[in-house]
Amino acid sequence: MTPYSIESFIEHLRKRVAFTQKELDKMLSGFNLKKVKKKQVVIQPGFTAKCQYYVLEGVFRAYIIDEKGEDHTIQLAIEDWWISDYNSYISQTPATMFVVALEDSVILQIDYETEQQLKTSSHKIETFFRIMAERTAAFRQRRIISNLTQTAEERYNNFIEKYPHIADRVPQYAVASYLGMTTEFLSRIRNKKTKKKK
């Protein structure tokens, strides 16, 4: 793997599993570094998601387009986060989502076959991917519950509190879509918060 700036990824791995250097080297050998331009699509509907991606630098958005032509943001990802169309990736069936870079970005990608081989070869590597899958499932459940039980304003306030560094880098329409509201409604919430501060 090209030595770009993978220290954050090594730290990410070691935070979750106590890899030996040999195990770490084996894990790293499964990833390829890729530079992605702003607006470049890495996954699109109809094509199987062959890879999942760890973001070294940049911002990504995963979204679907409904029958009315409206898009809905399913996932956002910044540095130290993963992204893919996970249903497509795990089942190796055609994707339903677009995954696009919102900034010039640098990612580490691993393809499905390589991940399976690595998991078979090492219990610790398998443990790492299991932990990440469990964390993703838990996050998705929290998000569903939030969408069902919180008002739009509560969802926005929680988003800003948890991810203040994302809001400034992601277009307002994408944040609104992610939170399940229109851009106009989000603007009203933001204006209301601004007036309260004054």
MARLOLO-65994 format. One record per residue (C-alpha): residue in three letters; residue number from 0; x, y, z. Coordinates in steps of 0.5 Angstrom, whole numbers. Example, Ala and Ser with C-alpha at 12.3 -4.5 7.8 and 13.67 -1.06 7.14 Angstrom:
<site code="ALA" pos="0" u="25" v="-9" w="16"/>
<site code="SER" pos="1" u="27" v="-2" w="14"/>
This chain:
<site code="MET" pos="0" u="0" v="0" w="0"/>
<site code="THR" pos="1" u="2" v="7" w="-2"/>
<site code="PRO" pos="2" u="5" v="11" w="4"/>
<site code="TYR" pos="3" u="0" v="17" w="4"/>
<site code="SER" pos="4" u="-2" v="18" w="11"/>
<site code="ILE" pos="5" u="-5" v="12" w="14"/>
<site code="GLU" pos="6" u="-3" v="13" w="21"/>
<site code="SER" pos="7" u="-10" v="15" w="23"/>
<site code="PHE" pos="8" u="-12" v="8" w="20"/>
<site code="ILE" pos="9" u="-7" v="4" w="24"/>
<site code="GLU" pos="10" u="-10" v="7" w="30"/>
<site code="HIS" pos="11" u="-17" v="6" w="28"/>
<site code="LEU" pos="12" u="-15" v="-1" w="27"/>
<site code="ARG" pos="13" u="-11" v="-2" w="34"/>
<site code="LYS" pos="14" u="-16" v="2" w="38"/>
<site code="ARG" pos="15" u="-21" v="-4" w="36"/>
<site code="VAL" pos="16" u="-17" v="-10" w="36"/>
<site code="ALA" pos="17" u="-10" v="-12" w="39"/>
<site code="PHE" pos="18" u="-6" v="-13" w="33"/>
<site code="THR" pos="19" u="1" v="-16" w="32"/>
<site code="GLN" pos="20" u="5" v="-12" w="27"/>
<site code="LYS" pos="21" u="5" v="-18" w="23"/>
<site code="GLU" pos="22" u="-3" v="-19" w="23"/>
<site code="LEU" pos="23" u="-3" v="-11" w="22"/>
<site code="ASP" pos="24" u="1" v="-12" w="16"/>
<site code="LYS" pos="25" u="-3" v="-17" w="13"/>
<site code="MET" pos="26" u="-9" v="-13" w="14"/>
<site code="LEU" pos="27" u="-6" v="-7" w="11"/>
<site code="SER" pos="28" u="-4" v="-11" w="5"/>
<site code="GLY" pos="29" u="-12" v="-12" w="3"/>
<site code="PHE" pos="30" u="-13" v="-5" w="2"/>
<site code="ASN" pos="31" u="-11" v="0" w="-4"/>
<site code="LEU" pos="32" u="-11" v="7" w="-3"/>
<site code="LYS" pos="33" u="-15" v="11" w="-8"/>
<site code="LYS" pos="34" u="-15" v="19" w="-9"/>
<site code="VAL" pos="35" u="-22" v="21" w="-11"/>
<site code="LYS" pos="36" u="-24" v="28" w="-14"/>
<site code="LYS" pos="37" u="-30" v="32" w="-12"/>
<site code="LYS" pos="38" u="-37" v="30" w="-15"/>
<site code="GLN" pos="39" u="-34" v="23" w="-17"/>
<site code="VAL" pos="40" u="-38" v="17" w="-16"/>
<site code="VAL" pos="41" u="-35" v="11" w="-13"/>
<site code="ILE" pos="42" u="-42" v="7" w="-13"/>
<site code="GLN" pos="43" u="-48" v="7" w="-17"/>
<site code="PRO" pos="44" u="-55" v="4" w="-17"/>
<site code="GLY" pos="45" u="-55" v="-2" w="-22"/>
<site code="PHE" pos="46" u="-48" v="-4" w="-21"/>
<site code="THR" pos="47" u="-45" v="-9" w="-15"/>
<site code="ALA" pos="48" u="-41" v="-5" w="-10"/>
<site code="LYS" pos="49" u="-35" v="-9" w="-10"/>
<site code="CYS" pos="50" u="-31" v="-5" w="-5"/>
<site code="GLN" pos="51" u="-32" v="-1" w="2"/>
<site code="TYR" pos="52" u="-28" v="5" w="4"/>
<site code="TYR" pos="53" u="-25" v="8" w="10"/>
<site code="VAL" pos="54" u="-24" v="15" w="9"/>
<site code="LEU" pos="55" u="-17" v="18" w="10"/>
<site code="GLU" pos="56" u="-19" v="25" w="8"/>
<site code="GLY" pos="57" u="-25" v="28" w="5"/>
<site code="VAL" pos="58" u="-33" v="27" w="6"/>
<site code="PHE" pos="59" u="-37" v="22" w="2"/>
<site code="ARG" pos="60" u="-45" v="22" w="2"/>
<site code="ALA" pos="61" u="-49" v="16" w="0"/>
<site code="TYR" pos="62" u="-56" v="17" w="-2"/>
<site code="ILE" pos="63" u="-62" v="14" w="-6"/>
<site code="ILE" pos="64" u="-67" v="17" w="-11"/>
<site code="ASP" pos="65" u="-74" v="16" w="-11"/>
<site code="GLU" pos="66" u="-79" v="15" w="-16"/>
<site code="LYS" pos="67" u="-81" v="23" w="-16"/>
<site code="GLY" pos="68" u="-74" v="24" w="-17"/>
<site code="GLU" pos="69" u="-72" v="27" w="-10"/>
<site code="ASP" pos="70" u="-66" v="24" w="-7"/>
<site code="HIS" pos="71" u="-65" v="22" w="1"/>
<site code="THR" pos="72" u="-59" v="22" w="4"/>
<site code="ILE" pos="73" u="-57" v="15" w="7"/>
<site code="GLN" pos="74" u="-50" v="16" w="10"/>
<site code="LEU" pos="75" u="-45" v="21" w="11"/>
<site code="ALA" pos="76" u="-38" v="20" w="12"/>
<site code="ILE" pos="77" u="-32" v="24" w="14"/>
<site code="GLU" pos="78" u="-25" v="22" w="16"/>
<site code="ASP" pos="79" u="-24" v="16" w="20"/>
<site code="TRP" pos="80" u="-31" v="13" w="18"/>
<site code="TRP" pos="81" u="-33" v="8" w="13"/>
<site code="ILE" pos="82" u="-38" v="8" w="7"/>
<site code="SER" pos="83" u="-41" v="3" w="2"/>
<site code="ASP" pos="84" u="-48" v="1" w="0"/>
<site code="TYR" pos="85" u="-47" v="-4" w="5"/>
<site code="ASN" pos="86" u="-53" v="-9" w="3"/>
<site code="SER" pos="87" u="-50" v="-9" w="-4"/>
<site code="TYR" pos="88" u="-43" v="-10" w="-1"/>
<site code="ILE" pos="89" u="-45" v="-16" w="3"/>
<site code="SER" pos="90" u="-50" v="-19" w="-1"/>
<site code="GLN" pos="91" u="-46" v="-18" w="-8"/>
<site code="THR" pos="92" u="-52" v="-16" w="-11"/>
<site code="PRO" pos="93" u="-53" v="-9" w="-15"/>
<site code="ALA" pos="94" u="-53" v="-3" w="-11"/>
<site code="THR" pos="95" u="-59" v="2" w="-10"/>
<site code="MET" pos="96" u="-55" v="8" w="-8"/>
<site code="PHE" pos="97" u="-50" v="13" w="-10"/>
<site code="VAL" pos="98" u="-44" v="14" w="-6"/>
<site code="VAL" pos="99" u="-41" v="21" w="-8"/>
<site code="ALA" pos="100" u="-35" v="25" w="-6"/>
<site code="LEU" pos="101" u="-37" v="32" w="-3"/>
<site code="GLU" pos="102" u="-29" v="34" w="-3"/>
<site code="ASP" pos="103" u="-23" v="32" w="-6"/>
<site code="SER" pos="104" u="-22" v="26" w="-2"/>
<site code="VAL" pos="105" u="-17" v="20" w="0"/>
<site code="ILE" pos="106" u="-20" v="13" w="1"/>
<site code="LEU" pos="107" u="-17" v="6" w="3"/>
<site code="GLN" pos="108" u="-21" v="1" w="-1"/>
<site code="ILE" pos="109" u="-22" v="-7" w="0"/>
<site code="ASP" pos="110" u="-26" v="-11" w="-4"/>
<site code="TYR" pos="111" u="-31" v="-16" w="-2"/>
<site code="GLU" pos="112" u="-27" v="-22" w="-4"/>
<site code="THR" pos="113" u="-20" v="-20" w="-1"/>
<site code="GLU" pos="114" u="-24" v="-18" w="6"/>
<site code="GLN" pos="115" u="-27" v="-25" w="6"/>
<site code="GLN" pos="116" u="-20" v="-28" w="5"/>
<site code="LEU" pos="117" u="-17" v="-24" w="10"/>
<site code="LYS" pos="118" u="-23" v="-26" w="15"/>
<site code="THR" pos="119" u="-21" v="-33" w="14"/>
<site code="SER" pos="120" u="-14" v="-33" w="15"/>
<site code="SER" pos="121" u="-14" v="-29" w="22"/>
<site code="HIS" pos="122" u="-19" v="-29" w="28"/>
<site code="LYS" pos="123" u="-17" v="-22" w="30"/>
<site code="ILE" pos="124" u="-18" v="-19" w="23"/>
<site code="GLU" pos="125" u="-25" v="-23" w="23"/>
<site code="THR" pos="126" u="-26" v="-20" w="30"/>
<site code="PHE" pos="127" u="-25" v="-13" w="27"/>
<site code="PHE" pos="128" u="-30" v="-13" w="22"/>
<site code="ARG" pos="129" u="-35" v="-16" w="26"/>
<site code="ILE" pos="130" u="-34" v="-11" w="31"/>
<site code="MET" pos="131" u="-35" v="-6" w="25"/>
<site code="ALA" pos="132" u="-41" v="-9" w="23"/>
<site code="GLU" pos="133" u="-44" v="-9" w="30"/>
<site code="ARG" pos="134" u="-43" v="-2" w="31"/>
<site code="THR" pos="135" u="-46" v="0" w="24"/>
<site code="ALA" pos="136" u="-52" v="-4" w="26"/>
<site code="ALA" pos="137" u="-53" v="-1" w="33"/>
<site code="PHE" pos="138" u="-52" v="6" w="29"/>
<site code="ARG" pos="139" u="-57" v="5" w="24"/>
<site code="GLN" pos="140" u="-62" v="3" w="30"/>
<site code="ARG" pos="141" u="-61" v="9" w="34"/>
<site code="ARG" pos="142" u="-62" v="13" w="27"/>
<site code="ILE" pos="143" u="-68" v="10" w="26"/>
<site code="ILE" pos="144" u="-71" v="11" w="33"/>
<site code="SER" pos="145" u="-69" v="18" w="33"/>
<site code="ASN" pos="146" u="-73" v="19" w="26"/>
<site code="LEU" pos="147" u="-79" v="16" w="29"/>
<site code="THR" pos="148" u="-79" v="19" w="36"/>
<site code="GLN" pos="149" u="-76" v="26" w="35"/>
<site code="THR" pos="150" u="-78" v="32" w="32"/>
<site code="ALA" pos="151" u="-74" v="35" w="26"/>
<site code="GLU" pos="152" u="-71" v="41" w="31"/>
<site code="GLU" pos="153" u="-69" v="35" w="36"/>
<site code="ARG" pos="154" u="-66" v="31" w="30"/>
<site code="TYR" pos="155" u="-62" v="37" w="28"/>
<site code="ASN" pos="156" u="-60" v="40" w="35"/>
<site code="ASN" pos="157" u="-57" v="33" w="36"/>
<site code="PHE" pos="158" u="-54" v="32" w="30"/>
<site code="ILE" pos="159" u="-50" v="39" w="31"/>
<site code="GLU" pos="160" u="-48" v="37" w="38"/>
<site code="LYS" pos="161" u="-45" v="30" w="36"/>
<site code="TYR" pos="162" u="-42" v="32" w="29"/>
<site code="PRO" pos="163" u="-41" v="40" w="29"/>
<site code="HIS" pos="164" u="-35" v="39" w="24"/>
<site code="ILE" pos="165" u="-39" v="35" w="19"/>
<site code="ALA" pos="166" u="-45" v="41" w="18"/>
<site code="ASP" pos="167" u="-40" v="46" w="16"/>
<site code="ARG" pos="168" u="-37" v="41" w="10"/>
<site code="VAL" pos="169" u="-43" v="38" w="8"/>
<site code="PRO" pos="170" u="-48" v="42" w="3"/>
<site code="GLN" pos="171" u="-55" v="44" w="7"/>
<site code="TYR" pos="172" u="-59" v="40" w="2"/>
<site code="ALA" pos="173" u="-55" v="34" w="4"/>
<site code="VAL" pos="174" u="-56" v="35" w="12"/>
<site code="ALA" pos="175" u="-63" v="36" w="11"/>
<site code="SER" pos="176" u="-64" v="30" w="7"/>
<site code="TYR" pos="177" u="-60" v="26" w="12"/>
<site code="LEU" pos="178" u="-65" v="29" w="18"/>
<site code="GLY" pos="179" u="-71" v="27" w="14"/>
<site code="MET" pos="180" u="-73" v="35" w="12"/>
<site code="THR" pos="181" u="-73" v="40" w="7"/>
<site code="THR" pos="182" u="-68" v="45" w="6"/>
<site code="GLU" pos="183" u="-73" v="50" w="7"/>
<site code="PHE" pos="184" u="-75" v="47" w="14"/>
<site code="LEU" pos="185" u="-68" v="46" w="16"/>
<site code="SER" pos="186" u="-66" v="54" w="14"/>
<site code="ARG" pos="187" u="-72" v="56" w="19"/>
<site code="ILE" pos="188" u="-69" v="52" w="24"/>
<site code="ARG" pos="189" u="-62" v="55" w="23"/>
<site code="ASN" pos="190" u="-65" v="62" w="23"/>
<site code="LYS" pos="191" u="-69" v="61" w="29"/>
<site code="LYS" pos="192" u="-63" v="58" w="33"/>
<site code="THR" pos="193" u="-59" v="64" w="30"/>
<site code="LYS" pos="194" u="-64" v="69" w="33"/>
<site code="LYS" pos="195" u="-64" v="66" w="40"/>
<site code="LYS" pos="196" u="-56" v="67" w="40"/>
<site code="LYS" pos="197" u="-57" v="74" w="39"/>
